[in-house]
Amino acid sequence: MIIAFTSIHPSGVTFLDWSYHFLKGNDTFWHLKKGWQPLPQDPLIKINAHAHAKNHPGEYHLWHEFVEMAKIEKQKNRKDISFYPYRINLMKPIEWVDHINRLASNGVRVFIIKKTMEFPYASERTGLSEQDDIESFLLENPEIEKGTSKNRLRELSSLRIIAQQKKWIENIDLAFESLSDSVVVINDKDYINQTEDCVKKVFGQLDLQIDPQRLIQWRPIKDRWSELYWAGLKFYKDLPKIINCIADGVDYDLATYDIGFFQESLIMAYLMKQKGKRLVIPSDNFPKNTKELHYSIKNHNI
């Protein structure tokens, strides 16, 4: 089989790809550029599960070129081959779905982790830099002049981020209505909270058995992966508390969170949405303390 594990957003697909091979009992996997490689016994020695060097073709035409090359390799070795056809910047959901359907019609078994949580994951799940996040925002808002200060970009993002994220989720839902019936969709919340059940669903859909000894070895790795995933969500879970502390002038240290451009924008956006208060940050530097941010509320009386 040729299998595509994928998602529109960073959602733990690399771990799912590795889990498939590991739980099936595989000791190797095929990489387009490197050939047959040893399967790591633990993919978590790098950020997320990235010690597993999955196949990651970018542009659409590379997806389909990969499948044709994988077919040739599969005929020679009669082993399963997997890859992660991911969305690159500016790919619209409906366009992405069209190419997913093309994969399915070409005999590829496709599994998608579908985004439902309204969190604009950025560098937490990808290892990208803050500058990458800013470039992503500029790509999605091409009318903004390049060279605009980070301070101004953050302000613009805070005014748009909630509405744009809501619209983005709606676009994903609409695009998924045209997915091929053969494509298996896994909800991101289910995948995080019931990872083992979701992996078993993948094996059930493929009519395959999980290696029982590998399952015993996999579970503690899965638990550590889940801890890493939830650690990435900590900022979003604590956002209501952060907003309350800013509004009330309570001292709370934000340095423990991985806060960058998008997270700063969300703080500003939700403070306005929930408290009707606007942060005016005088420089590119965003204070990492809620009491200090309290004094940046517009028209604050000192």
DOFINU-886449 format. One record per residue (C-alpha): residue number from 1; residue in three letters; x negated, y negated, z. Coordinates in steps of 0.02 Angstrom, whole numbers, plus 50000, padded with zeros to 5 digits. Layout:
NUM  ALA  X  Y  Z
...
//
This chain:
1  MET  50000  50000  50000
2  ILE  49955  49819  49976
3  ILE  50024  49719  50122
4  ALA  50040  49531  50147
5  PHE  50051  49467  50325
6  THR  50089  49282  50318
7  SER  50174  49126  50383
8  ILE  50194  48944  50333
9  HIS  50112  48886  50494
10  PRO  49975  48955  50608
11  SER  50073  49088  50702
12  GLY  49956  49229  50749
13  VAL  49953  49314  50579
14  THR  49769  49360  50591
15  PHE  49805  49459  50749
16  LEU  49949  49547  50663
17  ASP  49838  49591  50514
18  TRP  49704  49662  50629
19  SER  49833  49753  50737
20  TYR  49903  49842  50585
21  HIS  49735  49915  50537
22  PHE  49684  49954  50716
23  LEU  49846  50039  50766
24  LYS  49852  50139  50605
25  GLY  49684  50211  50655
26  ASN  49581  50125  50521
27  ASP  49396  50095  50553
28  THR  49369  49989  50397
29  PHE  49462  49861  50294
30  TRP  49434  49794  50119
31  HIS  49375  49616  50095
32  LEU  49380  49542  49920
33  LYS  49207  49462  49932
34  LYS  49121  49582  50051
35  GLY  49194  49750  50004
36  TRP  49235  49879  50138
37  GLN  49194  49810  50310
38  PRO  49196  49884  50486
39  LEU  49355  49841  50578
40  PRO  49311  49748  50739
41  GLN  49364  49839  50897
42  ASP  49407  49672  50976
43  PRO  49451  49523  50863
44  LEU  49456  49397  51007
45  ILE  49270  49360  51021
46  LYS  49303  49206  50913
47  ILE  49444  49078  50920
48  ASN  49614  49166  50919
49  ALA  49583  49330  50825
50  HIS  49460  49262  50698
51  ALA  49325  49392  50726
52  HIS  49433  49488  50602
53  ALA  49385  49418  50432
54  LYS  49550  49446  50341
55  ASN  49574  49408  50157
56  HIS  49631  49227  50145
57  PRO  49661  49171  49963
58  GLY  49711  48989  49948
59  GLU  49793  48926  49789
60  TYR  49944  49021  49723
61  HIS  49854  49091  49572
62  LEU  49724  49165  49690
63  TRP  49861  49262  49782
64  HIS  49910  49351  49624
65  GLU  49732  49375  49563
66  PHE  49693  49456  49731
67  VAL  49837  49579  49710
68  GLU  49775  49635  49540
69  MET  49599  49663  49607
70  ALA  49669  49751  49761
71  LYS  49767  49870  49649
72  ILE  49607  49923  49563
73  GLU  49517  49949  49729
74  LYS  49665  50044  49800
75  GLN  49666  50165  49653
76  LYS  49482  50204  49686
77  ASN  49493  50227  49874
78  ARG  49678  50261  49908
79  LYS  49675  50154  50066
80  ASP  49790  50014  50119
81  ILE  49736  49836  50084
82  SER  49803  49682  50173
83  PHE  49789  49495  50150
84  TYR  49855  49330  50217
85  PRO  49926  49218  50078
86  TYR  49938  49055  50174
87  ARG  50016  48888  50133
88  ILE  49893  48751  50089
89  ASN  49928  48565  50102
90  LEU  50073  48496  50000
91  MET  50148  48667  49959
92  LYS  50335  48644  49979
93  PRO  50426  48787  50070
94  ILE  50533  48830  49919
95  GLU  50378  48841  49808
96  TRP  50292  48950  49938
97  VAL  50445  49065  49946
98  ASP  50449  49080  49756
99  HIS  50273  49149  49758
100  ILE  50310  49262  49906
101  ASN  50452  49334  49803
102  ARG  50334  49358  49657
103  LEU  50219  49459  49772
104  ALA  50366  49565  49828
105  SER  50420  49597  49647
106  ASN  50242  49655  49612
107  GLY  50254  49792  49742
108  VAL  50174  49700  49889
109  ARG  50252  49734  50059
110  VAL  50272  49562  50138
111  PHE  50293  49520  50323
112  ILE  50321  49340  50376
113  ILE  50311  49262  50548
114  LYS  50441  49125  50532
115  LYS  50419  48960  50621
116  THR  50567  48907  50727
117  MET  50483  48811  50868
118  GLU  50478  48624  50838
119  PHE  50295  48607  50883
120  PRO  50181  48534  50748
121  TYR  50038  48654  50778
122  ALA  49877  48580  50719
123  SER  49701  48611  50781
124  GLU  49756  48719  50930
125  ARG  49788  48869  50817
126  THR  49665  48834  50677
127  GLY  49503  48771  50750
128  LEU  49516  48618  50639
129  SER  49453  48448  50695
130  GLU  49555  48294  50737
131  GLN  49497  48217  50573
132  ASP  49575  48365  50482
133  ASP  49739  48326  50571
134  ILE  49729  48145  50518
135  GLU  49694  48196  50338
136  SER  49845  48311  50344
137  PHE  49954  48167  50403
138  LEU  49890  48056  50262
139  LEU  49925  48192  50133
140  GLU  50104  48207  50195
141  ASN  50124  48017  50195
142  PRO  50035  47962  50036
143  GLU  50103  47783  50042
144  ILE  49990  47746  50192
145  GLU  49828  47663  50140
146  LYS  49668  47758  50171
147  GLY  49557  47663  50289
148  THR  49702  47625  50406
149  SER  49640  47629  50585
150  LYS  49671  47783  50691
151  ASN  49767  47672  50812
152  ARG  49888  47618  50675
153  LEU  49901  47794  50604
154  ARG  49945  47860  50777
155  GLU  50082  47729  50793
156  LEU  50153  47773  50621
157  SER  50146  47958  50662
158  SER  50238  47931  50826
159  LEU  50380  47845  50733
160  ARG  50397  47988  50608
161  ILE  50339  48149  50690
162  ILE  50502  48205  50771
163  ALA  50612  48170  50620
164  GLN  50486  48244  50499
165  GLN  50465  48401  50602
166  LYS  50654  48425  50613
167  LYS  50670  48400  50426
168  TRP  50526  48521  50397
169  ILE  50614  48659  50496
170  GLU  50773  48626  50395
171  ASN  50674  48642  50232
172  ILE  50600  48807  50290
173  ASP  50772  48876  50335
174  LEU  50841  48823  50166
175  ALA  50695  48899  50070
176  PHE  50708  49063  50166
177  GLU  50885  49086  50103
178  SER  50811  49137  49935
179  LEU  50685  49262  50005
180  SER  50683  49434  49927
181  ASP  50780  49562  50029
182  SER  50623  49669  50036
183  VAL  50529  49536  50135
184  VAL  50529  49566  50324
185  VAL  50545  49410  50431
186  ILE  50488  49406  50613
187  ASN  50541  49261  50724
188  ASP  50391  49169  50801
189  LYS  50470  49169  50974
190  ASP  50500  49357  50964
191  TYR  50322  49383  50904
192  ILE  50249  49288  51052
193  ASN  50364  49362  51184
194  GLN  50386  49540  51118
195  THR  50227  49567  51019
196  GLU  50224  49755  51037
197  ASP  50405  49773  50980
198  CYS  50369  49665  50828
199  VAL  50216  49768  50781
200  LYS  50318  49927  50800
201  LYS  50447  49848  50685
202  VAL  50312  49826  50552
203  PHE  50263  50010  50565
204  GLY  50445  50063  50561
205  GLN  50477  49962  50403
206  LEU  50327  50046  50322
207  ASP  50378  50219  50388
208  LEU  50210  50240  50473
209  GLN  50157  50306  50643
210  ILE  50054  50210  50771
211  ASP  49900  50302  50834
212  PRO  49943  50333  51019
213  GLN  49763  50319  51080
214  ARG  49737  50157  50985
215  LEU  49898  50089  51060
216  ILE  49827  50115  51236
217  GLN  49669  50021  51185
218  TRP  49769  49886  51096
219  ARG  49882  49835  51239
220  PRO  49752  49745  51348
221  ILE  49686  49657  51192
222  LYS  49863  49604  51151
223  ASP  49883  49537  51328
224  ARG  49726  49431  51312
225  TRP  49782  49369  51142
226  SER  49951  49322  51216
227  GLU  49865  49226  51355
228  LEU  49766  49128  51226
229  TYR  49924  49092  51128
230  TRP  50019  49029  51282
231  ALA  49869  48924  51331
232  GLY  49889  48837  51163
233  LEU  50071  48803  51205
234  LYS  50033  48732  51378
235  PHE  50033  48551  51320
236  TYR  50204  48570  51238
237  LYS  50277  48660  51389
238  ASP  50212  48522  51502
239  LEU  50263  48377  51389
240  PRO  50421  48332  51490
241  LYS  50314  48320  51647
242  ILE  50186  48213  51556
243  ILE  50322  48095  51495
244  ASN  50395  48077  51669
245  CYS  50225  48040  51744
246  ILE  50190  47905  51615
247  ALA  50361  47825  51638
248  ASP  50347  47826  51829
249  GLY  50163  47777  51839
250  VAL  50113  47940  51923
251  ASP  49929  47988  51918
252  TYR  49907  48147  51813
253  ASP  49749  48200  51722
254  LEU  49772  48246  51539
255  ALA  49590  48295  51511
256  THR  49630  48478  51541
257  TYR  49737  48483  51383
258  ASP  49674  48493  51204
259  ILE  49746  48324  51155
260  GLY  49710  48248  50987
261  PHE  49797  48144  50854
262  PHE  49960  48243  50842
263  GLN  49977  48269  51030
264  GLU  49948  48083  51061
265  SER  50082  48045  50931
266  LEU  50203  48164  51017
267  ILE  50175  48083  51186
268  MET  50217  47913  51112
269  ALA  50366  47982  51016
270  TYR  50445  48075  51162
271  LEU  50416  47931  51283
272  MET  50519  47824  51165
273  LYS  50650  47958  51134
274  GLN  50676  48011  51314
275  LYS  50636  47854  51412
276  GLY  50661  47714  51286
277  LYS  50483  47655  51320
278  ARG  50352  47616  51191
279  LEU  50166  47639  51216
280  VAL  50055  47506  51140
281  ILE  49876  47571  51139
282  PRO  49753  47429  51109
283  SER  49617  47535  51028
284  ASP  49582  47701  50943
285  ASN  49541  47773  51115
286  PHE  49693  47857  51194
287  PRO  49686  47860  51385
288  LYS  49686  48035  51459
289  ASN  49777  47987  51619
290  THR  49964  47959  51637
291  LYS  49947  47815  51761
292  GLU  49829  47725  51643
293  LEU  49952  47756  51500
294  HIS  50091  47684  51609
295  TYR  50005  47515  51600
296  SER  50009  47525  51410
297  ILE  50199  47527  51404
298  LYS  50259  47377  51305
299  ASN  50313  47231  51413
300  HIS  50251  47319  51570
301  ASN  50252  47201  51718
302  ILE  50088  47213  51811
//
